[in-house]
Amino acid sequence: MPVVFRYKGYRFLFYSNEGDPREPLHIHIQKGSAVAKVWLIPIPCVAESYGLTAHELNELLTIAVENREKIERCWHEYFDDQSHGKKPAV
């Protein structure tokens, strides 16, 4: 599970297997047992969450959108390299 970045103890990450065919651009967020999945396209939104308040989700969605370019760059680097048999540099 490549971690893209951390924020206030939350890990923003991808799972190595994001579906077949691969799901659209999104990020998973974890802190302890609290988890969320945030879609970044077509419209940024929370797909699912467990153990997080509405306030936390709003903040995390904002942080994901603010870091969308980094997330998207890492997504393509990771999954494009993975499909070509290279080890990604995340």
N, CA, C and O atoms as a GROMACS GRO file, in nm:
protein
  360
    1MET      N    1   0.085  -0.117   0.000
    1MET     CA    2   0.000   0.000   0.000
    1MET      C    3   0.090   0.124   0.000
    1MET      O    4   0.138   0.165   0.106
    2PRO      N    5   0.111   0.183  -0.114
    2PRO     CA    6   0.196   0.302  -0.119
    2PRO      C    7   0.129   0.423  -0.054
    2PRO      O    8   0.019   0.463  -0.092
    3VAL      N    9   0.198   0.481   0.045
    3VAL     CA   10   0.150   0.602   0.110
    3VAL      C   11   0.197   0.722   0.029
    3VAL      O   12   0.317   0.738   0.004
    4VAL      N   13   0.102   0.806  -0.012
    4VAL     CA   14   0.135   0.924  -0.093
    4VAL      C   15   0.182   1.037  -0.003
    4VAL      O   16   0.282   1.102  -0.033
    5PHE      N   17   0.110   1.061   0.108
    5PHE     CA   18   0.151   1.161   0.206
    5PHE      C   19   0.076   1.138   0.336
    5PHE      O   20  -0.019   1.059   0.341
    6ARG      N   21   0.119   1.209   0.439
    6ARG     CA   22   0.055   1.203   0.570
    6ARG      C   23   0.010   1.343   0.610
    6ARG      O   24   0.070   1.444   0.573
    7TYR      N   25  -0.099   1.345   0.685
    7TYR     CA   26  -0.155   1.472   0.732
    7TYR      C   27  -0.221   1.447   0.867
    7TYR      O   28  -0.315   1.369   0.877
    8LYS      N   29  -0.170   1.514   0.972
    8LYS     CA   30  -0.226   1.502   1.108
    8LYS      C   31  -0.247   1.356   1.151
    8LYS      O   32  -0.347   1.323   1.214
    9GLY      N   33  -0.154   1.272   1.116
    9GLY     CA   34  -0.163   1.130   1.153
    9GLY      C   35  -0.242   1.044   1.057
    9GLY      O   36  -0.245   0.922   1.072
   10TYR      N   37  -0.308   1.104   0.958
   10TYR     CA   38  -0.382   1.030   0.856
   10TYR      C   39  -0.285   0.990   0.745
   10TYR      O   40  -0.199   1.069   0.705
   11ARG      N   41  -0.299   0.869   0.696
   11ARG     CA   42  -0.220   0.823   0.581
   11ARG      C   43  -0.310   0.830   0.457
   11ARG      O   44  -0.420   0.776   0.458
   12PHE      N   45  -0.263   0.893   0.353
   12PHE     CA   46  -0.332   0.900   0.225
   12PHE      C   47  -0.260   0.801   0.134
   12PHE      O   48  -0.142   0.818   0.104
   13LEU      N   49  -0.330   0.697   0.091
   13LEU     CA   50  -0.262   0.586   0.023
   13LEU      C   51  -0.347   0.523  -0.086
   13LEU      O   52  -0.467   0.549  -0.098
   14PHE      N   53  -0.279   0.439  -0.164
   14PHE     CA   54  -0.345   0.355  -0.264
   14PHE      C   55  -0.335   0.211  -0.217
   14PHE      O   56  -0.245   0.177  -0.140
   15TYR      N   57  -0.426   0.127  -0.263
   15TYR     CA   58  -0.409  -0.016  -0.248
   15TYR      C   59  -0.340  -0.065  -0.374
   15TYR      O   60  -0.360  -0.009  -0.482
   16SER      N   61  -0.259  -0.168  -0.362
   16SER     CA   62  -0.187  -0.218  -0.479
   16SER      C   63  -0.281  -0.275  -0.584
   16SER      O   64  -0.250  -0.271  -0.703
   17ASN      N   65  -0.395  -0.328  -0.542
   17ASN     CA   66  -0.493  -0.381  -0.636
   17ASN      C   67  -0.616  -0.291  -0.630
   17ASN      O   68  -0.698  -0.303  -0.539
   18GLU      N   69  -0.630  -0.202  -0.724
   18GLU     CA   70  -0.741  -0.107  -0.727
   18GLU      C   71  -0.848  -0.148  -0.828
   18GLU      O   72  -0.910  -0.064  -0.893
   19GLY      N   73  -0.869  -0.278  -0.840
   19GLY     CA   74  -0.976  -0.329  -0.926
   19GLY      C   75  -0.927  -0.369  -1.063
   19GLY      O   76  -0.819  -0.329  -1.106
   20ASP      N   77  -1.008  -0.448  -1.130
   20ASP     CA   78  -0.977  -0.492  -1.266
   20ASP      C   79  -1.108  -0.495  -1.344
   20ASP      O   80  -1.185  -0.590  -1.329
   21PRO      N   81  -1.135  -0.395  -1.426
   21PRO     CA   82  -1.045  -0.284  -1.459
   21PRO      C   83  -1.027  -0.190  -1.340
   21PRO      O   84  -1.109  -0.185  -1.249
   22ARG      N   85  -0.917  -0.114  -1.344
   22ARG     CA   86  -0.883  -0.024  -1.235
   22ARG      C   87  -0.991   0.082  -1.216
   22ARG      O   88  -1.042   0.138  -1.313
   23GLU      N   89  -1.025   0.109  -1.091
   23GLU     CA   90  -1.122   0.214  -1.060
   23GLU      C   91  -1.064   0.351  -1.096
   23GLU      O   92  -0.943   0.366  -1.105
   24PRO      N   93  -1.151   0.452  -1.116
   24PRO     CA   94  -1.102   0.587  -1.144
   24PRO      C   95  -1.018   0.641  -1.027
   24PRO      O   96  -1.018   0.585  -0.918
   25LEU      N   97  -0.949   0.750  -1.053
   25LEU     CA   98  -0.861   0.813  -0.956
   25LEU      C   99  -0.931   0.836  -0.823
   25LEU      O  100  -1.035   0.902  -0.816
   26HIS      N  101  -0.872   0.781  -0.716
   26HIS     CA  102  -0.924   0.799  -0.581
   26HIS      C  103  -0.811   0.776  -0.482
   26HIS      O  104  -0.703   0.730  -0.520
   27ILE      N  105  -0.836   0.808  -0.356
   27ILE     CA  106  -0.736   0.790  -0.251
   27ILE      C  107  -0.805   0.731  -0.128
   27ILE      O  108  -0.920   0.764  -0.099
   28HIS      N  109  -0.735   0.644  -0.058
   28HIS     CA  110  -0.783   0.588   0.068
   28HIS      C  111  -0.715   0.666   0.180
   28HIS      O  112  -0.599   0.707   0.167
   29ILE      N  113  -0.787   0.685   0.289
   29ILE     CA  114  -0.734   0.760   0.402
   29ILE      C  115  -0.754   0.674   0.526
   29ILE      O  116  -0.863   0.622   0.550
   30GLN      N  117  -0.648   0.658   0.605
   30GLN     CA  118  -0.655   0.575   0.726
   30GLN      C  119  -0.587   0.643   0.843
   30GLN      O  120  -0.485   0.709   0.829
   31LYS      N  121  -0.648   0.625   0.959
   31LYS     CA  122  -0.586   0.664   1.086
   31LYS      C  123  -0.645   0.570   1.190
   31LYS      O  124  -0.763   0.578   1.222
   32GLY      N  125  -0.561   0.481   1.242
   32GLY     CA  126  -0.612   0.380   1.334
   32GLY      C  127  -0.716   0.294   1.262
   32GLY      O  128  -0.691   0.243   1.152
   33SER      N  129  -0.832   0.277   1.324
   33SER     CA  130  -0.938   0.198   1.261
   33SER      C  131  -1.032   0.282   1.175
   33SER      O  132  -1.124   0.229   1.112
   34ALA      N  133  -1.010   0.413   1.172
   34ALA     CA  134  -1.092   0.502   1.089
   34ALA      C  135  -1.041   0.499   0.945
   34ALA      O  136  -0.921   0.509   0.920
   35VAL      N  137  -1.135   0.486   0.851
   35VAL     CA  138  -1.097   0.479   0.709
   35VAL      C  139  -1.196   0.557   0.624
   35VAL      O  140  -1.312   0.576   0.661
   36ALA      N  141  -1.147   0.602   0.510
   36ALA     CA  142  -1.234   0.667   0.411
   36ALA      C  143  -1.177   0.642   0.272
   36ALA      O  144  -1.058   0.614   0.255
   37LYS      N  145  -1.265   0.652   0.175
   37LYS     CA  146  -1.226   0.644   0.034
   37LYS      C  147  -1.283   0.768  -0.032
   37LYS      O  148  -1.402   0.797  -0.020
   38VAL      N  149  -1.197   0.842  -0.102
   38VAL     CA  150  -1.236   0.969  -0.164
   38VAL      C  151  -1.214   0.960  -0.315
   38VAL      O  152  -1.103   0.938  -0.362
   39TRP      N  153  -1.322   0.980  -0.389
   39TRP     CA  154  -1.312   0.990  -0.535
   39TRP      C  155  -1.258   1.128  -0.568
   39TRP      O  156  -1.298   1.227  -0.507
   40LEU      N  157  -1.169   1.136  -0.665
   40LEU     CA  158  -1.119   1.265  -0.711
   40LEU      C  159  -1.172   1.301  -0.848
   40LEU      O  160  -1.168   1.418  -0.888
   41ILE      N  161  -1.222   1.202  -0.922
   41ILE     CA  162  -1.288   1.228  -1.049
   41ILE      C  163  -1.413   1.143  -1.056
   41ILE      O  164  -1.412   1.034  -0.998
   42PRO      N  165  -1.518   1.182  -1.123
   42PRO     CA  166  -1.530   1.308  -1.194
   42PRO      C  167  -1.550   1.429  -1.101
   42PRO      O  168  -1.508   1.540  -1.134
   43ILE      N  169  -1.612   1.407  -0.985
   43ILE     CA  170  -1.632   1.515  -0.889
   43ILE      C  171  -1.578   1.467  -0.755
   43ILE      O  172  -1.617   1.360  -0.709
   44PRO      N  173  -1.491   1.544  -0.690
   44PRO     CA  174  -1.439   1.501  -0.560
   44PRO      C  175  -1.552   1.480  -0.459
   44PRO      O  176  -1.637   1.568  -0.440
   45CYS      N  177  -1.552   1.363  -0.395
   45CYS     CA  178  -1.654   1.332  -0.294
   45CYS      C  179  -1.608   1.213  -0.212
   45CYS      O  180  -1.520   1.137  -0.254
   46VAL      N  181  -1.668   1.197  -0.096
   46VAL     CA  182  -1.639   1.082  -0.011
   46VAL      C  183  -1.722   0.964  -0.061
   46VAL      O  184  -1.844   0.971  -0.067
   47ALA      N  185  -1.654   0.857  -0.097
   47ALA     CA  186  -1.722   0.737  -0.147
   47ALA      C  187  -1.775   0.653  -0.031
   47ALA      O  188  -1.887   0.602  -0.036
   48GLU      N  189  -1.694   0.640   0.074
   48GLU     CA  190  -1.734   0.564   0.191
   48GLU      C  191  -1.644   0.601   0.306
   48GLU      O  192  -1.532   0.649   0.286
   49SER      N  193  -1.693   0.580   0.428
   49SER     CA  194  -1.611   0.608   0.545
   49SER      C  195  -1.662   0.532   0.665
   49SER      O  196  -1.780   0.497   0.673
   50TYR      N  197  -1.572   0.508   0.758
   50TYR     CA  198  -1.606   0.440   0.883
   50TYR      C  199  -1.523   0.504   0.995
   50TYR      O  200  -1.401   0.516   0.982
   51GLY      N  201  -1.588   0.542   1.101
   51GLY     CA  202  -1.518   0.593   1.217
   51GLY      C  203  -1.471   0.737   1.209
   51GLY      O  204  -1.388   0.779   1.289
   52LEU      N  205  -1.523   0.814   1.114
   52LEU     CA  206  -1.485   0.954   1.099
   52LEU      C  207  -1.609   1.043   1.111
   52LEU      O  208  -1.717   1.006   1.066
   53THR      N  209  -1.591   1.160   1.171
   53THR     CA  210  -1.702   1.254   1.183
   53THR      C  211  -1.719   1.331   1.053
   53THR      O  212  -1.630   1.330   0.967
   54ALA      N  213  -1.832   1.398   1.038
   54ALA     CA  214  -1.856   1.482   0.921
   54ALA      C  215  -1.750   1.591   0.911
   54ALA      O  216  -1.704   1.623   0.801
   55HIS      N  217  -1.712   1.648   1.024
   55HIS     CA  218  -1.609   1.753   1.025
   55HIS      C  219  -1.475   1.698   0.974
   55HIS      O  220  -1.408   1.762   0.892
   56GLU      N  221  -1.437   1.580   1.023
   56GLU     CA  222  -1.312   1.518   0.977
   56GLU      C  223  -1.318   1.488   0.828
   56GLU      O  224  -1.222   1.513   0.755
   57LEU      N  225  -1.430   1.436   0.782
   57LEU     CA  226  -1.444   1.404   0.639
   57LEU      C  227  -1.434   1.528   0.552
   57LEU      O  228  -1.370   1.525   0.447
   58ASN      N  229  -1.496   1.637   0.595
   58ASN     CA  230  -1.486   1.761   0.518
   58ASN      C  231  -1.342   1.810   0.510
   58ASN      O  232  -1.295   1.851   0.404
   59GLU      N  233  -1.272   1.804   0.623
   59GLU     CA  234  -1.132   1.846   0.625
   59GLU      C  235  -1.047   1.756   0.536
   59GLU      O  236  -0.964   1.805   0.459
   60LEU      N  237  -1.066   1.625   0.545
   60LEU     CA  238  -0.988   1.531   0.466
   60LEU      C  239  -1.017   1.542   0.317
   60LEU      O  240  -0.927   1.529   0.234
   61LEU      N  241  -1.143   1.566   0.282
   61LEU     CA  242  -1.177   1.588   0.142
   61LEU      C  243  -1.107   1.713   0.089
   61LEU      O  244  -1.053   1.712  -0.022
   62THR      N  245  -1.107   1.819   0.168
   62THR     CA  246  -1.038   1.943   0.129
   62THR      C  247  -0.890   1.917   0.108
   62THR      O  248  -0.832   1.965   0.010
   63ILE      N  249  -0.827   1.843   0.198
   63ILE     CA  250  -0.684   1.813   0.187
   63ILE      C  251  -0.657   1.728   0.063
   63ILE      O  252  -0.559   1.751  -0.007
   64ALA      N  253  -0.743   1.632   0.035
   64ALA     CA  254  -0.726   1.549  -0.085
   64ALA      C  255  -0.734   1.634  -0.211
   64ALA      O  256  -0.654   1.618  -0.302
   65VAL      N  257  -0.831   1.725  -0.216
   65VAL     CA  258  -0.847   1.811  -0.334
   65VAL      C  259  -0.726   1.904  -0.347
   65VAL      O  260  -0.677   1.927  -0.458
   66GLU      N  261  -0.679   1.958  -0.236
   66GLU     CA  262  -0.561   2.046  -0.240
   66GLU      C  263  -0.436   1.972  -0.289
   66GLU      O  264  -0.346   2.034  -0.345
   67ASN      N  265  -0.431   1.842  -0.268
   67ASN     CA  266  -0.316   1.761  -0.308
   67ASN      C  267  -0.345   1.674  -0.429
   67ASN      O  268  -0.273   1.577  -0.456
   68ARG      N  269  -0.448   1.709  -0.502
   68ARG     CA  270  -0.492   1.627  -0.616
   68ARG      C  271  -0.381   1.606  -0.718
   68ARG      O  272  -0.364   1.495  -0.768
   69GLU      N  273  -0.305   1.711  -0.750
   69GLU     CA  274  -0.197   1.696  -0.850
   69GLU      C  275  -0.094   1.593  -0.804
   69GLU      O  276  -0.051   1.508  -0.882
   70LYS      N  277  -0.055   1.600  -0.677
   70LYS     CA  278   0.042   1.504  -0.624
   70LYS      C  279  -0.017   1.363  -0.625
   70LYS      O  280   0.050   1.268  -0.665
   71ILE      N  281  -0.142   1.350  -0.582
   71ILE     CA  282  -0.208   1.219  -0.580
   71ILE      C  283  -0.215   1.162  -0.721
   71ILE      O  284  -0.184   1.045  -0.744
   72GLU      N  285  -0.257   1.245  -0.816
   72GLU     CA  286  -0.270   1.199  -0.955
   72GLU      C  287  -0.134   1.160  -1.013
   72GLU      O  288  -0.123   1.058  -1.081
   73ARG      N  289  -0.031   1.240  -0.986
   73ARG     CA  290   0.102   1.209  -1.036
   73ARG      C  291   0.150   1.075  -0.979
   73ARG      O  292   0.200   0.989  -1.052
   74CYS      N  293   0.135   1.057  -0.848
   74CYS     CA  294   0.177   0.932  -0.784
   74CYS      C  295   0.096   0.813  -0.833
   74CYS      O  296   0.149   0.704  -0.851
   75TRP      N  297  -0.034   0.834  -0.854
   75TRP     CA  298  -0.123   0.729  -0.906
   75TRP      C  299  -0.069   0.679  -1.039
   75TRP      O  300  -0.052   0.559  -1.059
   76HIS      N  301  -0.042   0.772  -1.131
   76HIS     CA  302   0.005   0.732  -1.263
   76HIS      C  303   0.145   0.671  -1.257
   76HIS      O  304   0.173   0.573  -1.325
   77GLU      N  305   0.233   0.729  -1.176
   77GLU     CA  306   0.367   0.671  -1.162
   77GLU      C  307   0.359   0.529  -1.108
   77GLU      O  308   0.426   0.439  -1.159
   78TYR      N  309   0.277   0.509  -1.007
   78TYR     CA  310   0.268   0.378  -0.944
   78TYR      C  311   0.204   0.275  -1.038
   78TYR      O  312   0.262   0.170  -1.064
   79PHE      N  313   0.086   0.306  -1.088
   79PHE     CA  314   0.015   0.207  -1.167
   79PHE      C  315   0.071   0.190  -1.307
   79PHE      O  316   0.064   0.080  -1.363
   80ASP      N  317   0.127   0.295  -1.368
   80ASP     CA  318   0.191   0.279  -1.498
   80ASP      C  319   0.317   0.195  -1.485
   80ASP      O  320   0.342   0.107  -1.567
   81ASP      N  321   0.398   0.222  -1.380
   81ASP     CA  322   0.519   0.142  -1.357
   81ASP      C  323   0.483  -0.002  -1.323
   81ASP      O  324   0.550  -0.096  -1.368
   82GLN      N  325   0.378  -0.020  -1.245
   82GLN     CA  326   0.336  -0.155  -1.206
   82GLN      C  327   0.295  -0.236  -1.328
   82GLN      O  328   0.326  -0.355  -1.336
   83SER      N  329   0.228  -0.174  -1.422
   83SER     CA  330   0.182  -0.245  -1.542
   83SER      C  331   0.298  -0.277  -1.636
   83SER      O  332   0.286  -0.363  -1.724
   84HIS      N  333   0.413  -0.207  -1.618
   84HIS     CA  334   0.530  -0.234  -1.701
   84HIS      C  335   0.636  -0.316  -1.626
   84HIS      O  336   0.748  -0.332  -1.674
   85GLY      N  337   0.599  -0.366  -1.509
   85GLY     CA  338   0.689  -0.453  -1.435
   85GLY      C  339   0.798  -0.379  -1.361
   85GLY      O  340   0.894  -0.441  -1.316
   86LYS      N  341   0.786  -0.246  -1.346
   86LYS     CA  342   0.888  -0.168  -1.275
   86LYS      C  343   0.844  -0.150  -1.131
   86LYS      O  344   0.725  -0.151  -1.100
   87LYS      N  345   0.942  -0.132  -1.046
   87LYS     CA  346   0.910  -0.102  -0.906
   87LYS      C  347   0.890   0.049  -0.894
   87LYS      O  348   0.980   0.126  -0.926
   88PRO      N  349   0.771   0.093  -0.847
   88PRO     CA  350   0.743   0.236  -0.838
   88PRO      C  351   0.824   0.304  -0.729
   88PRO      O  352   0.864   0.242  -0.631
   89ALA      N  353   0.848   0.433  -0.749
   89ALA     CA  354   0.920   0.516  -0.651
   89ALA      C  355   0.821   0.609  -0.583
   89ALA      O  356   0.820   0.729  -0.610
   90VAL      N  357   0.738   0.554  -0.494
   90VAL     CA  358   0.640   0.637  -0.421
   90VAL      C  359   0.695   0.671  -0.286
   90VAL      O  360   0.629   0.739  -0.208
   0.00000   0.00000   0.00000
